[in-house]
Amino acid sequence: MSRPIMSHPLSLAFLTTFDVGPLEAVRIAAETGYSMVGLRFLPSGGEAAYPIMTDTSLQRDVAAALTDTGIQLADIEIARLGPDVDIDAFRPFCELGQKLGARHVLVAGDDPDQQRLIRSFAKFCALAADYGLTADLEFMPWTAVKNLRSAQAIVEGAGQANGGVLIDALHFDRSDSSLEDIRALPSSRINYAQICDGPVPFVTSDAALIHTARAERLLPGDGGIDLVGMLNALPKDLPISIEIPQHGRSKTISAKQRASEALKRTMKLLGLMN
């Protein structure tokens, strides 16, 4: 018997509709059938600052759109924890997340000193908890947290109840991680996961991995990642964030069309699961 599709709340990730603002992203999520949306408040690297952090009018408009549409703000991005990170500087970021009803914070680990990163992550978790947020550490092969086991060690080392490991299908496939690693992760440490597909085989350089991750992911079924195996190893009611940036296709296909297609492909995939 296949797994009921609606057992997984489905969220429109920021990168899928990277080319629209947060207000439009909320509207697209509602119009295309998502129940949740993810928004980026802080730059991942190289981008300009996002207006939502300082534009109170935009904040009010987004809050109103979330209320009017019934869309839940699932996750906010992105807290990068480097060697010299100032955890308290994230307070306005978390405060805005709470104000808009967010549940989770996407966290990246950029500190090669694991013990220091554990301490920083613990401090960030404590800050996020003040605002009712989980802190979800995403492992990425080009960062200091390269695989699932490393992320789990940091999260468990931090020892904070709201700390989690974020499993992204692309990074899971590209890293030294396994289905057994997912099954060994306590369900209390998994708050949501990200889905997409990607080409297999793939170029292993950091530059190529980053380009694919940020700009050219594939729709479920168009690549070679074992998505069914991965999702079957995850908790059955886990929220799924659909993260499929396609910069090339964005030149001819609207953000709304891409979001709709990504949702339909993901629902088809979920229908294949046990």
Buried (B, 14 or more C-beta within 10 A) or exposed (E): EEBEBEEBBBBBBBBBBBBBBBBBBBBBBBEBEBBBBBBBBBEBEEEEEBEBEEEEEBBEBBBEBBEEBEBBBBBBBBBBBBEEBEBEEBEEBBEBBBBBBBBBBBBBBBBEEBEBBBBBBBBBBBBBBEBEBBBBBBBBBBBBBBBBBBBBBBBBBBEBEBBBBBBBBBBBBBBEBBBEBBEEBEEEBBBBBBBBBBBEEBEEEEEBBBEBBBBBBBBBEBBEBBBBEBBBBBBEEBBBBBBBBBBEBBEEEBBBBBBBBBBBBBBEBBEBBE
